Every structure is written in C-alpha cells, then in structure tokens.
Amino acid sequence: MSRKILLLGAGKSTAYLIDYFLDKSVEKELTLIIGDLQPENLPANVRQHPNCKTITLDIFDREKRKKAISKASIVVSMLPARFHTKIAEDCIAYGKSLVTASYVSEAIKKLDVQAKEKGLVFMNEVGLDPGIDHMSAMEVIDRIKAKGGKMLLFESFTGGLVAPENDDNLWRYKFTWNPRNVVVAGQGGAAKFIQEGTYKYIPYHKLFRRTEFLDVKGYGTFEAYANRDSLSYREIYGLQDVLTLYRGTIRRVGFSRAWNLFVQLGMTDDSYVLENSKGMSYRDFTNLFLPYSPTDSVELKLRHYLKIDQDDSIWGKLLELHIFDSTKTITKDCATPAQALQEILEQSWALKANEKDMIVMYHKFGYELNGERKQIDANTVVHGDSGTHTAMAKTVGLPVAIATLAILDGKITTPGVQLPIAKEVYQPILEELKIYGIRFNEFQVPYLGYNPNFVAS
C-alpha cells in the first residue's frame, strides 16, 4: 500500500523537496499529496507525475485541512511558521508525525507531552538555518567531546547570496529568500552573544557597523553581522560553559555599511504606516526621512544628513537602487517604511529565472584537549542550479525531505517535539546530503579565542 506524504505549501523552497519525494516514490512506495492555495502554479512535470496528487487547500478551511491530514501517513509543513500550530494540533488529533523547517514555537513546544504519548515525531528546524547549521555543528561538537575535549568557542554564520557568475550589482546581493526577512533583520531587541566570557549586546542601530570578516577559499572575503539571540544556543548545543558563542548572517564586504544608511534613515521601520504611500515616487519616499530645505535637492540633503562624501562608493550603491527616481512609484497602500523599501529593493535585487544563488555556511569550534587549545574551522558553499532550483531550495528542502522519509521508514523513532541535534537524526541526514554536494570542508587553525577582525566596518 502506498504511503502518503502530505506537503502543505509549495513555495520557492520546495523544488528539491518535491523532486526528492517523487524520485523515491516508486522505490519507497510513496504518494505525494501537495496542498497549496495555487497548485496550478506547480510545474507540469510535478502535476502530471503518476505518484503526485495536488489539492487546492486553504489552511483556514478547517474541515478540508483536517480531512487531508487524517488521510496522510506523515505531514510536512512548508507554510509560514505562524500556521504550524493548527497543523500540529491536527497531527496530534489524528496521530500523524510532523516535519517543518521553521523555528520551533512555544505553542508547538507545549504539544511535546501529547506527541510523546502518541509516539509521534515532531521534527522542527530541519532546513538550512535552522537545520543544517544545527546538524553540522553538533556533528563536530559531539566528536570533540567524545575525544575528551572541552568546548571553549563556537561561532556560526550563514548567508544566502548571489552566485559569482550573477554577482553583477554594486551591493553584490540579490534576494534568494523572503525579502521581508532581509529588510527587518535584526529588529526586535539587541543582538546578544558571549565573547571571551563576557556578555555582549549590540543595539539595532549599531548592528550593521559591527561585522566579523571571514575568508572562504576560492570565494574571497565575506562579512557577517550578529544574529539577534546567540545565547539560546548554549542549552540547545550543550555549551553552557563556552567562553565565546556568536551566530551571524553572511554578506559580501561593504553590504552592511551601506545597509546601515537605511537603518539610520528609518526606512527599515515596520512599526507604523505611511498613509499616502500608494503612488508615492521613490524620490518622495526618500525625502520623507530628510530634513526640510527650500533650496537643497533630495540628493544633497541625504549626503549632508548621512555625511556621505562625494567620493564615497556608497553613493553608487544608492543610485543603483533608483531611490531618487521621480517616475518610479510605490504600489502598496498604507505601506510601512520597511514594506515600501522592500518594494523598491525587489525591483533591483530580484533573482531572475536564469540566475543562480549561493549558500555559504561557516563554523568555528574552539576547544581544549589534553591541556592544549585548538580550533577547527568548517565551511560549505552550495550553488543553485537555476532560478527555481536554487541553493536555498536545495539546502532547505533536502534535509526536510530526508528527515521525513527517515521518520516514515522508522529510522528516526524518538517521539516528541525536537530539533535535529541527536546523532540518530543528524548523522544519516548529513551523510545523504553529501550525495547532493552539501558537505563541509574542515581546517585545523590556531586558536585565538577571539576574532581580531571583529571591528566596525
């Protein structure tokens, strides 16, 4: 009898996930059921596959959602995280295991006891970041501890970037993931981490002026700014006594310094709306955040306000985004500043169908073994194949798919709400990811205990 995998949501990150299930469908006796608001947008080869069925499904249609979940062997949700709770509650009710790529929420955590009572696996954070970052980190941390080593330092960085062959704008960046997440990154409180045993906090208005530099062989130098909360990973990774714990987001050098201008202007603010945003020119939008002058142009006011010298390379980056254009207009009504900025950026940073993206992940592990301090650096670079089969879709979708099949096959059996940090979970997933070119290169480097390149950019 065919086993039914219910996939809820068929967005940009699901291309490889769907291919994986369909490629394995005969051998593993699978039927993939895709529930989406617009399944007609799926590629014809997916819709017409003999082992794939599509249904039009609104997640708020309670009866249709429950019916689909009740008939599934396992459920995979690739919907936004805010929708997972309803799905998880239905999975508890009908005795179905659940897999997501999203951060586990407090609401999902509360279902842990019920999931364990029913013997269900609720696997969360098994995409890229969170996901591959957890698994690749725990593989090295567990290996160091197994040798008797004591962890002193852990730093982890991930970035979704444009591939070198399509790196053709001054920002050296294009959207490879949800543009909104890029625009509002870092908001909601200070970035928190530990450095050499000292708690450190970077407020949002300073976040993009404090970057760490990373060198990746064959790809050059990157920069990384701090993620909002690194401290929570002490418990997750068993690093309660670690001296340095820092997680960050990777960009090309120079991005953060230029992005900081939008932060200082207030363009990334998502807390209020612009009542007259629809039809507003990009030039007028930029002028909203500048002092009034009866004589000075918008360009001159911005230069003076942000102290941008005439020969500063940042100016070219701003011009490239057409923020002074009086003919281009914002289409969203009552947009927040962040939403208006996102719309402007999407015009310049959209990844075209024939363009490719790139994922860069970099870990640092400092430890003490036999009285000697050592450090392992590990990194991976993953290239996309096309504008649809992106590196982001590969690194998010494949670990989700591999974990789903492992649960269905009884290879992952520990019940409850969890992350992929147990050896029974991460080891086989990382091993299979190597088949798809997702593997880490490790280097033994001198232990410093701090990064001398962690400076104001």
N, C-alpha and C positions, 0 to 999 in steps of 0.2 A: 504494500500500500504506500502511495506517495506521501511524503511528509511535507506539510505546508508551512512555508515561511511567509509570514505577513510583514511586508515592509510598508511602514507608514511614512509618507513623504518621499518624493523622488526629485529632490533638488540637485543643485550643482555638485554636491559632494557624493553622489550615489552612483556615478557612472561605473567605476570599477567594482563597487559592491554588487551591483546588478549583474555585471558580466561574470563575476566570480560565481554567484549562485547559479546562473544559467549554464556556465561551463561545467559545473559539477552536477547539474540536475539529473542527468542520466545515470551516472556512476553512483550518486548518492540518493537517488530516488526522491528528488525534490520537485515541488511545485512552488514557484514564486508568485505570490499574490501581492500586487502593488496597489496600495490605496493612496490616492492623491486627489487634490482638487481638480487638477487638469491632466489626467493620464494621457490625453490625446497629444500632449507635447512630448511624450516619450518617443525615442527613435523607433522607426518602423520595425527594425530587426528585433527590438525588445518586445513590442506589442504583438508581433506575429510569431514569436517563439512558441513552440508547442508546449513548453513547460512553464509558460508565464501567463498569468491572468491579470487583467487590470480592472480596478473598480473606481468609480468616482466616489470619493469619500470626503465629507466634511467632518473634521474631528469633533465638531459640536453637535453632529447628528448622533445623539446618544444611542438610539436603537441600532442604527446601521454600524456604528463603531463597535458596539458590544457583540453584534452578530458576527462581524469579521474576526474579532479577537477570539470568540468562543470556538470558531472552526479551525483556528491556526494551531500548529504544533509548537511554534515559538514566534515571538513578536520582536521586530526590530523597529525602533522609532528613530527616524532621522528628521523629525519635526523640531521646531524651536523648543528649547528646554522647558519653557513655561507650560507646554502642553503635555509633558510626560506624566504628570501626577494622575490625570484622569485615565490615561492608558495603563499606568501601573496598577491603579485600583481595580481596573477591569481584569488585568492579568492575575491579580490575587483572587478575584471572584471566580475566574474560570480555570485557574491552575495552570497558567502559562508563564514560562520564563521570558525575561525581557532583556534586550540589549540596546544600549544607547551610547552615543559618542559624547554626550553632554556632561558637564559638571553635575555631580550628584547634589540634589537639593535637600533641604531639611525635610520637606514633605515626603520625599522618596525615602530618606533615612528612617522615617517613622514607620515604614512598612517592613522593616527588616525582620521583626519578630514573626509577622504573618508569613513572609516569604519563607523563612526557615521552617515554620510549622508545616508548610505545604511542600517543602523540598524544592523550592523554586530558586533559580539563579537569576538575580537582578544585577547584570553586569553594566556598570556605568563607566564613563571616562575611558573608553577603549578606542578612541580615534587617533588623532595626531598629538595635539596639545590641548586638552589632556588625552593621554593614551600611550603613544609610542614613547613619549618622554618618561612616563611612569615606568614602563616596562624595561626600556634600555637603561634607565638609572638603577632600578632595583637589581638588574642582572649583574652590574658591576659592584654595587654596594654589597650585595649578598656574597659575591665572590671574594671581596676584600675581607669581609667579616669572617668568612669560612676559613681564611688563612690566619685568623687571629689579629687582623688589622683593626685599628680604631679610626673611625671617620673623623676628620678634622674640618673638611671643607667640601661643600657641594654647590656648584653653580650650574645653571641650566638655561639655555637660550634657544628660542625657536623663531623662525621668520618665514612668512610666505612672501616670496619675491618674484620678480620677473626673471626669466631665463636670460643668460648673457646675450643670446642672438636677438632678443627682442628688447634689450635694455637700451632704449633709444630716446628717453626723455631726461631732462636735467635732474629730476628728482630720483631717477633710477628706481622707479617704483610704479607698479600698476596694481589694481585691485585683483587679488586672487581669491578673496574670501569676502565675507559680508562687509561692505563698505562702511556701514554704520559702526561696526565694532572698531574700525580703524579710526574713525572721526572722534569717537568718545573714549578711546583708550586712555586708561589712567585716571579717569574721573571716579568720584565716589569715596575720596579719602586719600591719605598719604600712602605712598609705596613704603612697605615695611620689610626689613631684612636684617640679618646679623652680619657684621663684618669684624673678624678677629675678636669675637666675644662681646662686641658692643652693639646694642640695638641702634639701627639707623632708620631715619624716616625722611622721605623726600616728598614735600607737598606738591600737588599737581602743577602749580605754576612754576616749579623748578625742575619738574621731571625730565623734560627734554633737553635740559642743559647739563645733565649728569649721565654720561654714557660710558660704557666699557667697550674697548676695542678687541676684536677677535680676528685672527688670521686663519684662513682656510686654504690649504694648499691647492693651487690651480684656480682659485676664485678671488684671491685678494683679501682685502681688509673689510670687515663689517663693523658696525657699531650696534650696541644694544642698550635700551633703556629699561629701567626696572619695572617689573610687573607689580600689581597693586599689593598682593599679600604673599610674601615668600614664607612667612613664619608658620603658616598652617601645614607646611610640608615636613616640619620636624616630626610630627606624630605619624603622618602617612608613611614616611620613609624610614621611621625608626632612627631619627637623627637628633634626638633630644639634647645630646651633649656636643653637637657640632659647633665649631667656632665661627664658621662662615657659611651662610645659607642665602643664596641670591638667585632669583629667577628673572629673566628678562626677555624682551622682544627684539629680534634682529632686524636691522635695516642697513642699507648702504650708507657709508660715511657721508655726512652732510645733511641727511634727511632730517634728523632730529633738530638741528639748529634752525633749519628753515621752518619746520613744523611749529616750532616754538613761537613763531611770529603770530600764527593763527590763535594759539593759546593766549598770548598776551593781548591780542585784539579783542578776544571774547567770542570769536567765530565758532569755537567748538562747544559753546554753552548749549545745553539741551534742556534748560530749566524754564524757559519762557518762550512765547511765540511772538512772531513778527506779524501783526495783524494785516499789514499791507504787502506781504511777501509775494503773492502771485502777480506776475507781470513785472516785478522789480528787476531792473537791469543789474548785471553783475557789478557794474561800476557803482550804482547806488547802494547796493548791498555792502560793498567795501566801505563806502563813505559813512554808513551808519555808525561805524565804530571809531570814527576820527573826529577830532575837534572841528568846530565850525570856523571857517575863514571866508570872508567875502572875496578874497583875491586868489588864494593859493589853490592849485589843482589838487585832485584826489591823490595823484602820484606824489606830489611834493609834500602834502600833509602826511602821507604814510611814511615817506622817507624820514621826515623830521620826527614824527611820533615814535618810530621804532629805531631811530638812529642808524639808518642804513646808508652807508657811504656809497658814492657814485660807482666805485669800482668793486663793490661787494657782489660776489657771484650769486648771492641770494636773489638779487633783483631779477636776474634772468629766470629763475625758478618761478617767481611771482607772475612775470609777464607771460610765461608759458601756459599758465592756468587761465588767462584771459580775465583776471579779476577786475581789470579796468575797462572792460568792453561795455559799451553803452547799448549795443544791439542784442546781445545775448541776455535772455531773461529767465528768471526762476519760475517754474511752473506750479510748484506746490503752494496751496493756500494755507495761511496761518502756519508757516514752517517755523520751527525753532532755528536759531542761528546754525546749529550743528546740521540740521536737515538741509538747510539752504547750501551750506558749504559742501555737504555730501553731494548734492545735485551738481554743483559746479565741478567738483573733482571727478565725478563719474564721466563727465564729458571728455576729460583729458586722460584719465587713468583706466578706462575700461580695457580689459584684455580682449583683443579681437579673436575671432574664430580660428585664425591661422597662427596665433601667437601661443607661446608656451610659458609656463611658470616654473618656479623652482622653490623647493623647500630646503632650508638649511637648519640643522639642529646641532647644538654644540654643548657638551657636558664637560665639567671639570670635577675630578674627585681627588681631594687631598686626604692623606691618611698616614698613620704611624704604624710601622710594622718592625718588630724587633729593635725598637729604640731608634729607628731611622724614619724620617719624614719623606714621603714620596707623593707623587701626583700622576694621575692618568688623565689625559685629555682624550675625548672621543667625539667624533663628528660624523655626520652623514649629509650628503647633498642628493636630493631626489629631483629629477627633471620630469616635467609633464610631457605627454605625447601630442597634445593638441589643446585647443581652446575648450573642448568638452572633457577630454580625458586628461585632466590636469594633475600636477603633482599633489595639489591639495586634495583632490578627489581620491587619488591613489592612497595617500598616507592616512586619510580619514576613513575611507571606505573599506580598504582591505583588512585592517585589523578588526573592524566591526564584523565583517563577513567571516573571517577565520574564527573569531570567538564564537559567533553564532553557531557555526557548524560543529565546533568542538563541544558546545553545550548539547546540541541536538544528538551528537554521537556518543554522549556520555563520557567524554574525556575531561570535561570540567564539570565537577559534581557538587562542590561545596556550596550549599544553599545560602541565601541571604543577599542583602544589598551590599555590593562590594565594588572595589576598583581592581584593575588587573595587576596587582602587586605581589601576588602569590606565585611561587615558582611553577606550580602546576598550570598556571594561566600564561605567564609571560614567556616561559621557555619555548613551548611549541609555536606560539604566535610569532616570536622573533625569528625562530628558525625558518618558518614558512615565508616570512616577509623577505628573507634573503633571496628566495626564488624570483621575487619581483624587483630585485635590485635595491631593496631597502636594507642596508647593512651599515654598521658603524666601523670606522677606522679608529684604532686606539693608538695613543702615543704616550710613552713614558717621558715626562718632562720634570724639570726641577721644581720642587715645592717652594712656593714663595709665601703662602699664607694670605696674600693679598694681591690685587692686581694693580701694578704701577700705572696701567693705562686707564684706570678708573678716574677720569678727570672731567672737568667742564668742557663740553665740546664747543 
